[in-house]
Amino acid sequence: MTQGSATSYPKEKVRILFLENISDVAVKNFRQQGYIRVEKINKALTEEELIREVSDVHILGIRSKTKITGKVLDAAKKLQAIGCFCIGVNQVDLKEATKKGVVVFNAPYSNTRSVAELVIGASVMLIRRIPDKNKAAHEGIWMKEAKGSFELRGKTLGIIGYGNIGSQVSVLAESLGMKILSYDIETKLPLGNAESAKTLKDLVSRSDIVTLHVPETPLTKNLINKNNLKFFKKGAILINYARGEVVDLDALSKAIEEGHIGGAAVDVFPAEPEKNGDKFHTPLQNCSNVILTPHIGGSTEEAQQNIGEDVSSKLFNYLEKGITNGSHTVPALSLPPQEGAHRILHIHNNVPGVLSEINTQLSNHNINILAQYLKTNDEIGYVVLDVDKKISSQAFQLLKEVKQTIKVRLLY
C-alpha cells in the first residue's frame, strides 16, 4: 500500500476514463481523492475504438451513446466498474458485465426535475399552439387568435409510467390545477389527488395530454401505435421524453396530419445522430404544433452536476470501500469499515458450495475472519471478507483458487 492510499492498489496506477463530456465534477471528485490518471474525452467511442482503449482501464464513465458490448468487456481485462452518467443502463450488456463481475452504476434520480419541468413547459406551449404561432411570426405572419388555445387548469394529464419522473410530473401538474391519471404495469401509490387508470386505453381515452415515462423494453416498443392512437381524445397532445422506440412516429405523424392528435413534443428518437451537426430526419418534421428537441430532456447544468456527483460517488465508494449500493450487476452491499483488518472482495458464480469452500479454505489455514458479508443474485455472489492484516496476502491467494471465482480484489 502506498503512503496515504486508502486501497492496496496504488492510486497513481488506477486509470479512470470518462467519455461523452461527462461533468467536470466527476473528474474533480476523483482527482481530489488522489487519483491522477483521470482522462476525459468529449465524445462517444465506437466499439472498435473502445476495444483499443479499455485494456488498462479500471473505471469507465459513459453516457447514453457509448455502447458497452461483450467484445468491449472482453477487452477490458482490468475493468472494475462502469458508471452510466445518465438515467438508463440499456447501453451496457448487463448480462456480460454480470458474468465478468463488473459493477454497473447509474443515476436514476438526478435529472428527474429537469425532465419534469420540460414536460410542463411543453404542455403549456402545445395546448396554446405556440409552435405554429412562433413559426408564423418568424415568417412575418401575424396570428393573434384564441381559437384552439387553452389553459392547463382543469385539463387531465395522463402519465404512462409512474416512476421517478412520472410522479414528479404529477406533483408539478397538480399544482397548476390539472387532474392527474396514471398508468403503470406495477402497482404504484398515486401522489396527491392523482388517480390510477385501470388500462392504457382507459388513460388515453380520458386525457387531454398524455406523457410517457417508461423504460425501453420489449413490452414498451411501439407502445403508442396506430391501434391505440385511435383511442386518444380528438385533439389530445402526446409528449415523449422517455425512449425513442416507445412511439411509432409514422403513425403519430399521420394522426397529427389527420387532425386526430392535436400536437406533440418528442425529445427521443429510434435513431439519433452521433454528434452535433449531423443530419437528422424524423416523420414529425414540419407537422403542425410539434416541438422537436435533440434528446435534451435531462440536459441542464444542474442535472449534469447532480449526475456527476451521484455516479462518481458510487464509483468511488466501490473502488475504496467495496460498497455496491445501486449496482445493476453485482449484488448490492453496504459495508461498515473494519478497523485493524484487510478487506478482500470476492465475486463468484452463484452455485451451491462456494461460501462453504471459502470458509473451509481459510479455516484450514488458520485464517481468522473478523467480518463477512454475502449477497447474491441469480447469476453471481458477492462476498466481502475482513481478515487479519498479518495473513491477508495468504487469504487473497487462497480465495483466487476457489472454484467458480470470477474476480478477487484486495481492497485495503
N, C-alpha and C positions, 0 to 999 in steps of 0.2 A: 504493500500500500504506500502510495506517495504521500509526502508531507501535506497535510491539510485536506487530503482527499477523503470523501465520505464512502467511497467504494474501493473494492480491491483492484479494479481495473483503472489505470491512470487516466485522469480526466483529459489530459493532453492527447491521448490516443483515441478517444471516443470521437467518431466522425458523425456529425449531425447535418443532414441535408434537407433544406426546406425549398419546395417548388411553388410555382404559381403565385408569386408575390405575396406570400403569407405575411401577416402583420409583423412589423419590426419588434413588437412586444415580445414575440416568441424568441426571436434572436437575442434580444436584450436579456430575457429571463435566464437563458442558458449561459450566456457569457458572464452574467453576474455571479453565477454559481461556479465559475472557474472552467467552463468548457470552452476551449479556444478554437476547436476545429468545427465551427458552425458556418455553413455556407448557405447562401440564399440565392436562388435563381428565379427570375421573374416570369417564367413561362412553364407550361407543362412539357414533359418529355415523352417522346414516343416509346413504345415497348423496346425497340432496338436501342435507343439512347439510354433507357433505364438499365437495360441488361449490362451495358458497358459501364454505367456509372455506379451501380449499387454494390459492387463486390465487397467493398470495405466499409459500407455504411452501417452504423449501429442503430440510428434513429432517423426515420424518414417522415417528413411532413408534406402533405399534399392537400389539394382542394378537390373539386369535383371532376376536373378534366383529365387528370392523370389516372391511367388505368393500371392497377397492380394485378397482373396476371400470374398464373402459375409459373410461367417461364421467368418472369421478373423475380419471383420469390425463390426459384431455384438458383438464380444467380446471386442472390443476396445472402451469402453464407453467414455473415456476421449480424444480420438484422435482428434486433431485439423487439422493436415496436414501430408501428405506423400510426401517426397522428393525422386524422382526417379533419382538417380545419374548416369544417362545414357541418351541415346537419346530417347528411346521409353517409352511408358506407358502401353503397352498391357498386362503387368504382373499384372496390377491393374484392379479390377472390377470397372470401372469408373461409371457405372450406379448406383451401390450400394453406392459408395463413394459420388456421387452427392446427392442421396436420404438422406444421413446422414449428408450432409453439410461438408464433409471432403475435404479440399483443396488438390489438387494433382499437384505438380510441376515436371518438368524435365529439362534437359539441352540439348535442340535440336541443339545447335551450337558449344558446347565446344570441341568436338573431331573431327570436320569435317576435320581439317588439317591432323590429324593423319591417318584417313581413306583414304583421298585423296592421300597422299604420298605413302601409301602402295599399292594402286591401280596402281599408276605409276610404282612403283618398280616391282610389279608382272608382269605388261605389258612388261617391259624390259626383265625380266627373261624368260618369256614364249615365247616371239617372237624370242629369241635367243636359245630356247630349253635348257636352263641351267639346269632344274631339271634332265633331262636324262644324261647330261654330268657330273653333280655333282655326281649322283648315280654311274655312271661308274667309275669315278675317285676314289670314296670311295671303290669300289670293285677291284681296281688295273687295270682298263682298260682305255687305252688312246684313247679318241675320239676327236681328233683335226680335225674338218672339218667345212666348211662354209655352206654346203648344208642344206637348211631348216631354216637357221638363217637370220634374217632380222633386219633392223633398224626401230625404231618407226617413224622417219621422213617420211612424205608423206603418212603414213597409215591413215586409217579412224577409229576413235574411236566412237562407238555408245553408248550413255549414256541413259539408260532407267530409268527415274525418275530424273528430272532436278531441284531438290530442293537444300538444303544447301550443301550437299556433292557432288551431281552430278555436280552442277555448278562450284564448286571449282576444281573438277577433270578436267572439261572443260578448265578452265584457265591454269592449270598446263600443260595439254596435248598439248594445242595450243602453249605454249611457247617452246615445244620440236619439233614443226613443224608438228604436227598432224592435220588432218582435223577432225572436230567435227560434229557429228549428234546427236540430242537429240530427245527424245520422252517422252511426259508426258500427262496424261489424262486432266490436267489443262493447260491452255494457259500460257506459260512462255516466257519471253523475253530472247532470246539467248544472251550470253555474247560473246564479241569479234567477231570472224568470224564464230561462230557456226551456224549451220542450223537446223531447226526443221523438223523432218521426219513426213510425213502425217500419217503413220500407223506403228505398231510394225513390220509388215512384211517388210515394206519399209526400216526400220532402220537395221534390222538384215541381210537383203539381200545385203546391201551396206557396211557393217562394217567389218574391219579386226579383231577388238577386240570389244566385247560387255561387258559393265559393268553395273551391276544392283544397283540401289539406290532407292528402293521403300519400303514402309511400308508393314507389314503383314496384309492383309485384305482378305475377301472372293474373291475379284477381282484379287488379286495377287497370290493366292495359285496356285502352278504349272503353273505360268505364262510362264515359259520356260519348254516346254514338248516335247514329241516325235513328235507332229504335227508341231510345229513351229521351232524345231531344223532342220527340213528338209530345211527350207528357209535360214538358215545361209550359208554364203560363205564357200566353201570347204576349210578346214584348219583354219577357224576362231577360235579365242580364246574367252572363256567365263569367266568372273570374277563375283563372287557373294560375296560381303561383306555387303549384305543387311539383309535378313531374311532367315532362313533355309527352310521355306515352299515354297519359291518362285520358286525353281528349282526342277524338277523331276530328282533326282540323278541317278536312274536306267536308265532312258532314256539318260541322259548325258553320263553315263559310256559306254553305248552301242554305242553312236555316236562317242566317242573317240576311242573305240576299232575298229570300222569300218573305222576310218580314216577321217570321215566327219568333226569332230571337232578336231582342231589341239592342243588343250591344255585347261587347266582350272585352276583357282585359286579359292578355296572355303574356306571361313572362318566361315560360319554359317551353321548349320545342323538341320534337323527336330527334331532329338533327340540328346541332348548333355549331357555328363556326369555331375553329380552333383558336383564333386570335382576333383582336380588334382590327377592323378594316376589311376583313374577309367578306365575300359576297354572302348574302343571306336571303333565303326565299321561304315564304310560307303562304298557304292559300288564303290567309286572312289579310294579306296586304291589299290596301285600297277598299276594304269593306267599310261600310258606314258605321260610325260610332264604335270604333275598335281602337283600343290602346295596346300597342305592342312595345314591349321592353326587353332588353337583351340579358335576361336572367340576372336581374339586379334586385330581386325581392329582399334579400338579406344584405345587400351591399351598402351599408352605411359605415361611417368611420367608427361609430360606437360599437356596431356589431362585430366588425373585424377586430377591434381591440379586445372585446369580450371573448371572442373565439380564440384569439391568440393567447390570452391569459388562461382560459379554461383548458385547452388541449395541451399547451406547454406544461401546465401544472400537472396534468395526468401523466405525461411522458416522464417528467422529472421524478414524480413520486414512484413510478415503476422502476426507473433506472437506479434510483438511490435507496428505495425502501422496499421494493417488491410489491407495492400496492397496485391492484388491478381493478379497482372500482371503475365501472363504466366500460370495461372491455367487452368486445363483441366476439372474442375468440377464447382466450384463456379465462377460466372461471374467476369471478370477482372475489378478491380477498382484501380486507383492510387490516393492516398489521401494526400492532404497537411496537415501539422499539424495545430491544432486549439488551440491557447493559451487560458488559462483560462477556459477550458472545459474538461468534461469527455467524452470519446468516447465509444459508445456501438455498437457492431456488431450484426446484426440480419439476420439470414439465414432462409428462409421460402419457402414453396411450392409456385410455381408461378401460383397463381389463382387470379382472379379479387377481388379487395376489400381489400387486405392485407395492402397496403400502407395507404389507407383511414382509416382503423381500427387503425393502429399505430398512425397516426396523431390525430385521434379523441380521443383515449385514453389519449394521452399526453396533448392534449388541454383541455380536461375535468378536468384534474388535474393541470391546470395552469403551465405546464412544458414547458419552452421555449426551442425551438430547435435552436441552434446557427448555425448549418450547417447540411445538409442532402445530402446523396449520394445514388443513386439507380442504380443497373444494374441487368438485368435478362437474363436468357436463357430459353430454352423450359421447363426445369424442375423446376428450383428454382430461387428465387430472393435474392439479397444480398443488404441489406440496412445498411448504416453506419450513425449513428447519433451522433453529438456532442451536448451535453446538458450542462446546468448549473451545476457546481460542487455540489452545495448545495442540489440538488434534483436528482442526478444521480442514487442513490440507489433505490429510488422510481420508476424512469423511467425504470430501469433494471427489477424490479419485474413486472411492467405493461406489458413490452414487452414480458416477458416469458408467459404471459397469452393470448397473441394474437393468434387467431386461425391460423392454418397452420404453426406455428412456428416449425422449425427443431432444431435450435441451437441459443442461445444468449450468448454473452460474453461481459463482461465489461472490455474493453481493458485497459484504464487508467483513 
